[in-house]
Amino acid sequence: MFLSSLSFPGFFATLLLLFLAAGGNGSAPEGADKAITAENVRAHVIYLASDELGGRGTGTEGFRKAGDYIIRHFKSIGIQPVDGSYEHHFHRYRLSLAGVESQRLEYTAPAGMQTAFKIKQHFLPFLTSGNGDVTAEAVFAGYGLVLPEYEWDDYAGKSLKGKIVVIFSGKPEFLSKKDRGVLRELATSLRIRRAVERGATAVVIIPDLKRRSGMTPEGYLWSSLMHTRRSRIAPTISARKGLNEVPVVGVNRVVANTLFGSLDTIRSMFKIADSLRTPPVFRLRGKLHVSTALRFDTLTYRNIIGVWPGSDENLKREFVVIGAHYDHVGISQTAVKGDSILNGADDNASGTAAVMEIARAYTKTSARPRRSILFILFAAEELGLVGSRAYVADPSFPIEDHVAMLNLDMVGRNNPDSLSIGGVNRCPELKQINEEENTDIGFTLAYNVERFFYRSDQASFARKKIPVIFYFTGEHKDYHRASDEADLLDYDKLARVARLAFRTSWRVADLDHRLRYTEPDRRFAR
């Protein structure tokens, strides 16, 4: 009745007002982003980048304190846990040498003379080595390659069962460098697997002496053998099943000389083999003794996670992820001007603080977008995107229900009005939404960071074909240095970046449709 009494102009004006009041344009309520303030993000950064947290190295006490701090914040503002917890746990295995004395490489000549080689100086166990103690005859398997398209098979007609296989890590000169299939076969890990599949009880890798001096052995330079600031960093892996079942060591030219007589002999042998396209495979005289012992310690890490449910009964089962990594690289053994703590204010206390305040902004308004917002602070990014990789492998919700991911990494430095954007070549609509929301924020947007794309956590989601956007304010001289301190950040800029991410995430979460993922230009794909 009321509508029928309106004039046509009044009728349409009223409809327009109702439409905008209901948030029909999908934008966040006017002024909602103003809940994100420079003062608040600064307070978070000052704590997260304080000496008390010791650089937030993954697994350290300071890292635990940082996670607890984020959880307290989520609880205080009303962000909900996921299945009763703000922690998304994942496991890693830390590898180390189980005693230097347990790693051995010895050669016994036919006449009985023994030569014992020294670890680090002459040989190194590979990171993917298994444990074992093997004494056996050795077979030289050339390059260790199987290339049917080139009629090249280093293993053709040879029995490797019970033998130690010696492989040269170079490649035949006639192979095309542009052949991607060949490049895959040249991977050392695949050469090792080929030998193990054919019965090898151990594998010895000789470096490419045609191209390098071979003064240092291949393999992994284990922390117990090092005397640098990184000596406390031990490698971690996600699963032990990816390791080899046999000892694998890399050697240098001294070992190669002992086995073959001289480097010139090796070079001449391969020159002839390459020209005749005949693999140089034969049994070595004497025996080898290879012993490796690696220790595996199980580690449990945690991503911090919280959810803000959407308003639509159906669409709230879909999630827009807003994330940042909260770890850094810890403490250096080398002090610079008396400071050895790598506080990581920009990398990435800045992104962490932004996510925390974006979460607060969502809770400060009575309106909600239709989809849910999933906040994730990732662990172990500095170890190789470990936390985000673990999340997408074991997500808290079905991975297909994650409709977009916005990542903030190093967002508090450089020109006050510049902001680099990455990843949006995978979703043009997300790029457009971000640009429209930036109209009121005022950044000069640059699309110049694809070279950094696979170095931050959005890459883990992009590999699952989820649309992503990467916010980044650029590198600087304090990157991974003790000088990356809280007093160097531009907190007005940091707050503006967070506001832009808030506005963009709201738009995405309130769309009638899902964003579409587009395969990027192959020049940027990986």
ABEGO torsion letter per residue (X at the ends): XAAAABBAAAAAAAAAAAAAAAGAAGBBBBGAAAABBAAAAAAAAAAAABAAAGGGBBGBAAAAAAAAAAAAAAAAAGBBBBGGBABBBBBBBBBBBBEAAABBBBBBBAAGBBBBBBBGAABBBBAABBBEBBBBBBBBAEAGBBBAAAGBBAABGBBABGBBBBBBABBBAABBAABAAAAAAABAAAAAAAAAAAGBABBBBBBBAAABAGABBBEBBBAAABABAAAABBBBBABAAABBABBBBBBBAAAAAAAAGBAAAAAAAAAAAAAAGBBBBBBBBEBBBBBBBBBBBBBBBBBBBBBBBBABAAAAABBBBBBBBABBAEBBABBBGGBABBAGAAOAAAAAAAAAAAAAAAAABABBBABBBBBBBBBGAAAGGAAAAAAAABBABBAAABABBBBBBGAABEBAABBBBBGAAABAAAAAAAAAAAAAAGBBBBBAAAAAAAABAAAAAAAAGBBBBBBBAEBBAABGBAABBAAABBAAAAAAAAAAAAAAAAAAAABABBBBBBBBBAAABX
